[in-house]
Amino acid sequence: MILDTATGILVRDGFDGLTMNGLARELDYSPGALYRYFPSRDALLAEIQTIVFRDALGFYSKFADRIGHFVDSNVEDAETADLFRLYMVSWMFRRFAADHPRQFAFLSRMLADPRQMVADDEAGVAVAAGESVLSTIGQVFEKVADRGWLDSGDGNARAVIFWSAFQGILQLQKVSRFYPELLDMQKLLSESAAAHLTGWGADPEKIAACRNFEEIWGKE
């Protein structure tokens, strides 16, 4: 209850709107009772970050399993299959934003604010959780490059670039209703994935095949 309420305040009022006293009032706790759970605001923020990143990792794992089942049933070419797993990370980001809107909104606010939100001594666990998400995707990049389907490169850096591109595109979703053709979220995400993968050495014909399988996926 504490973390859910705190996340709601953050999404509604921003980081400056979350105070320990204000949170205690909203929960009908005494401030002293709240501090027994979290010794500081930084500790509370770090715990929220950690849970959001862990939720994102669990979501990615389940989504990757679904993609794996789809690939096993539909994609015979090994190169296309490997590239498709990366190409479809764009869908995972969009589904996470749609299925977990508060967590996504929290991440968006956290990334948009240039200030340091959490002291370094409290941020360690949250940073490790975030690294787990990116390194999991980075390992897929490394595997695909090792097989020769992409040029050699830092898989974790590529995962960060993917995440940054998709996160940025999804910020436009709130105004997409005014420009539905220009700001088709999935089209933009897929175009970004295709452009990055091609830039990192993917065969354009294999990426075209990924687009075809994306259409099949979208109809299932």
GUFIPA-708813 format. One record per residue (C-alpha): residue number from 1; residue in one letter; x, y, z. Coordinates in Angstrom, 1 decimal. Each point is the difference from the previous one (the first is absolute). Example, Ala and Ser with C-alpha at 12.3 -4.5 7.8 and 13.67 -1.06 7.14 Angstrom:
2
+-----+----+--------+--------+--------+
!   i ! aa !   east !  north !     up !
+-----+----+--------+--------+--------+
!   1 !  a !   12.3 !   -4.5 !    7.8 !
!   2 !  s !    1.4 !    3.4 !   -0.7 !
+-----+----+--------+--------+--------+
***
This chain:
220
+-----+----+--------+--------+--------+
!   i ! aa !   east !  north !     up !
+-----+----+--------+--------+--------+
!   1 !  m !    0.0 !    0.0 !    0.0 !
!   2 !  i !    2.8 !    2.4 !    0.8 !
!   3 !  l !    1.8 !   -0.5 !   -3.2 !
!   4 !  d !   -3.2 !    0.1 !   -2.1 !
!   5 !  t !   -1.1 !    3.3 !    1.6 !
!   6 !  a !    3.4 !    1.5 !   -0.3 !
!   7 !  t !    0.2 !   -0.9 !   -3.7 !
!   8 !  g !   -3.4 !    1.5 !   -0.5 !
!   9 !  i !    1.1 !    3.3 !    1.6 !
!  10 !  l !    3.1 !    0.0 !   -2.2 !
!  11 !  v !   -2.0 !   -0.5 !   -3.2 !
!  12 !  r !   -2.6 !    2.6 !    1.0 !
!  13 !  d !    2.2 !    2.7 !    1.6 !
!  14 !  g !    3.6 !   -0.7 !   -1.1 !
!  15 !  f !    3.0 !   -0.6 !    2.2 !
!  16 !  d !   -0.4 !    3.3 !    1.9 !
!  17 !  g !   -3.5 !   -1.0 !    0.9 !
!  18 !  l !    1.1 !   -3.1 !    1.9 !
!  19 !  t !    1.0 !    0.7 !    3.6 !
!  20 !  m !    0.0 !   -2.4 !    2.9 !
!  21 !  n !   -2.4 !    2.2 !    2.0 !
!  22 !  g !   -2.4 !    0.3 !   -3.0 !
!  23 !  l !    0.2 !   -3.7 !   -0.6 !
!  24 !  a !   -0.7 !   -0.8 !    3.7 !
!  25 !  r !   -3.1 !    2.3 !   -0.2 !
!  26 !  e !   -1.3 !   -1.7 !   -3.1 !
!  27 !  l !    0.5 !   -3.4 !    1.6 !
!  28 !  d !   -1.5 !    1.1 !    3.3 !
!  29 !  y !    3.3 !   -1.0 !    1.7 !
!  30 !  s !    2.0 !    2.0 !    2.5 !
!  31 !  p !    3.3 !    1.2 !   -1.5 !
!  32 !  g !    1.8 !   -2.1 !    2.6 !
!  33 !  a !   -1.8 !   -3.2 !   -1.1 !
!  34 !  l !    1.0 !    0.7 !   -3.7 !
!  35 !  y !    3.7 !    0.5 !    1.0 !
!  36 !  r !    0.0 !   -3.5 !    1.5 !
!  37 !  y !   -0.5 !   -1.4 !   -3.5 !
!  38 !  f !    2.2 !    2.4 !   -1.8 !
!  39 !  p !    2.7 !    2.1 !    1.8 !
!  40 !  s !    0.0 !    2.7 !   -2.6 !
!  41 !  r !   -1.6 !    1.3 !   -3.2 !
!  42 !  d !    3.0 !   -1.2 !   -1.9 !
!  43 !  a !   -0.4 !   -3.5 !    1.3 !
!  44 !  l !   -3.7 !    0.0 !   -1.1 !
!  45 !  l !    0.9 !    1.3 !   -3.5 !
!  46 !  a !    2.7 !   -2.6 !   -0.3 !
!  47 !  e !   -2.4 !   -2.8 !    0.9 !
!  48 !  i !   -2.6 !    1.2 !   -2.6 !
!  49 !  q !    2.7 !    0.1 !   -2.7 !
!  50 !  t !    1.2 !   -3.5 !    0.9 !
!  51 !  i !   -3.5 !   -1.4 !   -0.2 !
!  52 !  v !   -0.8 !    1.8 !   -3.3 !
!  53 !  f !    3.2 !   -1.4 !   -1.6 !
!  54 !  r !   -0.7 !   -3.5 !    1.4 !
!  55 !  d !   -3.5 !    0.2 !   -1.4 !
!  56 !  a !    1.4 !    1.0 !   -3.4 !
!  57 !  l !    2.5 !   -2.9 !    0.1 !
!  58 !  g !   -2.8 !   -2.5 !    0.8 !
!  59 !  f !   -2.2 !    1.5 !   -2.7 !
!  60 !  y !    2.9 !   -0.3 !   -2.6 !
!  61 !  s !    0.6 !   -3.6 !    1.0 !
!  62 !  k !   -3.6 !   -1.0 !   -0.5 !
!  63 !  f !   -0.2 !    2.0 !   -3.3 !
!  64 !  a !    3.2 !   -1.7 !   -1.2 !
!  65 !  d !   -1.5 !   -3.4 !    0.7 !
!  66 !  r !   -3.1 !    0.9 !   -2.1 !
!  67 !  i !    2.3 !    1.2 !   -2.8 !
!  68 !  g !    2.0 !   -3.2 !    0.3 !
!  69 !  h !   -3.2 !   -2.1 !   -0.4 !
!  70 !  f !   -1.0 !    2.1 !   -3.0 !
!  71 !  v !    3.4 !   -0.4 !   -1.6 !
!  72 !  d !    0.1 !   -3.8 !    0.5 !
!  73 !  s !   -3.4 !   -0.3 !   -1.7 !
!  74 !  n !    0.4 !    2.5 !   -2.8 !
!  75 !  v !    3.6 !    0.9 !   -0.9 !
!  76 !  e !    2.2 !   -2.6 !   -1.6 !
!  77 !  d !    3.0 !    2.2 !   -0.9 !
!  78 !  a !    2.4 !    0.2 !    2.9 !
!  79 !  e !    1.3 !    3.5 !   -0.9 !
!  80 !  t !   -3.5 !    1.4 !   -0.3 !
!  81 !  a !   -1.0 !   -1.7 !    3.3 !
!  82 !  d !    2.9 !    1.6 !    1.9 !
!  83 !  l !   -0.6 !    3.4 !   -1.4 !
!  84 !  f !   -3.7 !   -0.2 !    0.6 !
!  85 !  r !    0.6 !   -0.6 !    3.7 !
!  86 !  l !    1.8 !    3.4 !    0.1 !
!  87 !  y !   -2.4 !    1.7 !   -2.4 !
!  88 !  m !   -2.9 !   -0.8 !    2.2 !
!  89 !  v !    1.5 !    1.6 !    3.1 !
!  90 !  s !   -1.8 !    3.1 !   -1.3 !
!  91 !  w !   -3.3 !   -1.8 !    0.6 !
!  92 !  m !    1.0 !   -0.9 !    3.5 !
!  93 !  f !    0.7 !    3.6 !    0.9 !
!  94 !  r !   -3.3 !    1.1 !   -1.3 !
!  95 !  r !   -1.9 !   -2.8 !    1.7 !
!  96 !  f !    1.8 !    0.7 !    3.3 !
!  97 !  a !   -1.1 !    3.7 !   -0.3 !
!  98 !  a !   -3.6 !   -1.1 !   -0.7 !
!  99 !  d !   -0.3 !   -2.7 !    2.6 !
! 100 !  h !    2.0 !    1.8 !    2.8 !
! 101 !  p !   -0.9 !    3.7 !   -0.6 !
! 102 !  r !    1.0 !    1.2 !    3.5 !
! 103 !  q !    3.4 !   -1.7 !   -0.1 !
! 104 !  f !    0.6 !    1.4 !   -3.5 !
! 105 !  a !   -1.1 !    3.4 !    1.1 !
! 106 !  f !    2.4 !   -0.2 !    3.0 !
! 107 !  l !    2.9 !   -0.9 !   -2.2 !
! 108 !  s !   -0.9 !    2.8 !   -2.4 !
! 109 !  r !    0.0 !    2.6 !    2.8 !
! 110 !  m !    3.2 !   -1.4 !    1.5 !
! 111 !  l !    1.8 !    0.2 !   -3.3 !
! 112 !  a !   -1.4 !    3.4 !   -1.0 !
! 113 !  d !    1.2 !    1.7 !    3.2 !
! 114 !  p !    3.7 !    1.0 !   -0.3 !
! 115 !  r !    0.4 !    0.1 !    3.8 !
! 116 !  q !    1.5 !   -2.9 !    2.0 !
! 117 !  m !   -3.1 !   -1.5 !    1.6 !
! 118 !  v !    1.7 !   -2.6 !    2.3 !
! 119 !  a !    3.2 !    0.3 !    1.9 !
! 120 !  d !    2.7 !   -2.3 !   -1.2 !
! 121 !  d !    0.1 !   -2.1 !    3.2 !
! 122 !  e !   -3.7 !   -0.8 !   -0.4 !
! 123 !  a !    0.1 !   -0.6 !   -3.8 !
! 124 !  g !    2.1 !   -3.1 !   -0.2 !
! 125 !  v !   -2.8 !   -2.6 !    0.0 !
! 126 !  a !   -2.1 !    2.0 !   -2.4 !
! 127 !  v !    3.0 !    0.5 !   -2.4 !
! 128 !  a !    0.7 !   -3.8 !    0.1 !
! 129 !  a !   -3.6 !   -0.8 !   -0.8 !
! 130 !  g !    0.1 !    2.4 !   -3.0 !
! 131 !  e !    3.2 !   -1.5 !   -1.2 !
! 132 !  s !   -1.6 !   -3.4 !    0.1 !
! 133 !  v !   -2.7 !    1.1 !   -2.5 !
! 134 !  l !    2.5 !    1.5 !   -2.4 !
! 135 !  s !    2.6 !   -2.8 !    0.3 !
! 136 !  t !   -2.6 !   -2.6 !   -0.7 !
! 137 !  i !   -0.8 !    1.7 !   -3.3 !
! 138 !  g !    3.7 !    0.7 !   -0.5 !
! 139 !  q !    0.7 !   -3.7 !    0.2 !
! 140 !  v !   -2.4 !   -0.7 !   -2.9 !
! 141 !  f !    1.9 !    2.7 !   -2.0 !
! 142 !  e !    3.3 !   -1.7 !    0.8 !
! 143 !  k !   -1.3 !   -3.4 !   -1.1 !
! 144 !  v !   -1.4 !    1.2 !   -3.2 !
! 145 !  a !    3.3 !    1.8 !   -0.8 !
! 146 !  d !    2.0 !   -3.1 !    0.9 !
! 147 !  r !   -2.0 !   -1.9 !   -2.6 !
! 148 !  g !    0.9 !    2.6 !   -2.7 !
! 149 !  w !   -3.5 !    1.5 !   -0.4 !
! 150 !  l !    1.2 !    3.4 !    1.3 !
! 151 !  d !    3.3 !    1.7 !   -0.1 !
! 152 !  s !    2.0 !   -0.4 !    3.2 !
! 153 !  g !   -0.7 !    2.6 !    2.7 !
! 154 !  d !   -0.8 !    0.6 !    3.6 !
! 155 !  g !   -3.3 !   -1.8 !    0.7 !
! 156 !  n !   -0.8 !    1.9 !    3.1 !
! 157 !  a !    0.6 !    3.4 !   -1.7 !
! 158 !  r !   -2.4 !   -1.2 !   -2.8 !
! 159 !  a !   -2.6 !   -0.9 !    2.6 !
! 160 !  v !    0.3 !    3.5 !    1.6 !
! 161 !  i !   -0.4 !    1.6 !   -3.5 !
! 162 !  f !   -3.1 !   -2.2 !   -0.7 !
! 163 !  w !   -1.5 !    0.9 !    3.4 !
! 164 !  s !    0.8 !    3.7 !   -0.4 !
! 165 !  a !   -1.6 !    0.1 !   -3.5 !
! 166 !  f !   -3.1 !   -1.8 !    1.0 !
! 167 !  q !   -0.4 !    1.9 !    3.2 !
! 168 !  g !    0.2 !    3.3 !   -1.9 !
! 169 !  i !   -2.5 !   -1.1 !   -2.7 !
! 170 !  l !   -2.5 !   -1.1 !    2.7 !
! 171 !  q !    0.1 !    3.5 !    1.5 !
! 172 !  l !   -1.9 !    1.2 !   -3.1 !
! 173 !  q !   -2.9 !   -2.3 !    0.7 !
! 174 !  k !   -1.9 !    2.6 !    2.0 !
! 175 !  v !   -0.2 !    2.2 !   -3.1 !
! 176 !  s !   -0.5 !   -2.7 !   -2.5 !
! 177 !  r !   -3.7 !    0.4 !   -0.1 !
! 178 !  f !    0.6 !    3.4 !   -1.7 !
! 179 !  y !    2.2 !   -1.5 !   -2.7 !
! 180 !  p !   -1.1 !   -3.6 !   -0.3 !
! 181 !  e !    1.7 !   -0.7 !   -3.4 !
! 182 !  l !    3.3 !    1.7 !    0.9 !
! 183 !  l !    0.1 !   -1.3 !    3.5 !
! 184 !  d !   -1.0 !   -3.6 !   -0.4 !
! 185 !  m !    1.9 !   -1.3 !    3.0 !
! 186 !  q !    0.6 !   -3.6 !   -1.2 !
! 187 !  k !    1.0 !    1.1 !   -3.4 !
! 188 !  l !    2.6 !    2.4 !    1.4 !
! 189 !  l !    1.3 !   -2.5 !    2.4 !
! 190 !  s !    0.3 !   -2.6 !   -2.7 !
! 191 !  e !    1.7 !    2.5 !   -2.4 !
! 192 !  s !    2.5 !    0.8 !    2.8 !
! 193 !  a !    0.8 !   -3.7 !    0.7 !
! 194 !  a !    0.5 !   -0.6 !   -3.8 !
! 195 !  a !    2.2 !    3.0 !   -0.4 !
! 196 !  h !    2.2 !   -0.8 !    2.9 !
! 197 !  l !    0.3 !   -3.7 !   -0.9 !
! 198 !  t !    0.9 !    0.8 !   -3.6 !
! 199 !  g !    2.5 !    2.6 !    1.2 !
! 200 !  w !    1.6 !   -2.6 !    2.1 !
! 201 !  g !    0.5 !   -2.3 !   -3.0 !
! 202 !  a !   -3.3 !   -2.0 !   -0.3 !
! 203 !  d !   -0.8 !   -1.2 !   -3.5 !
! 204 !  p !   -2.8 !    2.3 !   -1.3 !
! 205 !  e !   -1.7 !   -3.0 !   -1.6 !
! 206 !  k !   -0.2 !   -1.7 !    3.4 !
! 207 !  i !   -1.4 !    3.2 !    1.6 !
! 208 !  a !   -2.6 !    0.0 !   -2.8 !
! 209 !  a !   -0.9 !   -3.6 !    1.0 !
! 210 !  c !   -0.2 !    1.2 !    3.7 !
! 211 !  r !   -2.6 !    2.6 !   -1.1 !
! 212 !  n !   -2.0 !   -2.8 !   -1.7 !
! 213 !  f !    0.0 !   -2.1 !    3.1 !
! 214 !  e !   -0.9 !    3.1 !    2.1 !
! 215 !  e !   -3.2 !    0.2 !   -2.1 !
! 216 !  i !   -0.8 !   -3.6 !    0.8 !
! 217 !  w !    0.8 !    0.5 !    3.7 !
! 218 !  g !   -2.3 !    3.0 !    0.1 !
! 219 !  k !   -3.0 !   -2.0 !   -1.3 !
! 220 !  e !    0.4 !   -2.8 !    2.6 !
+-----+----+--------+--------+--------+
***
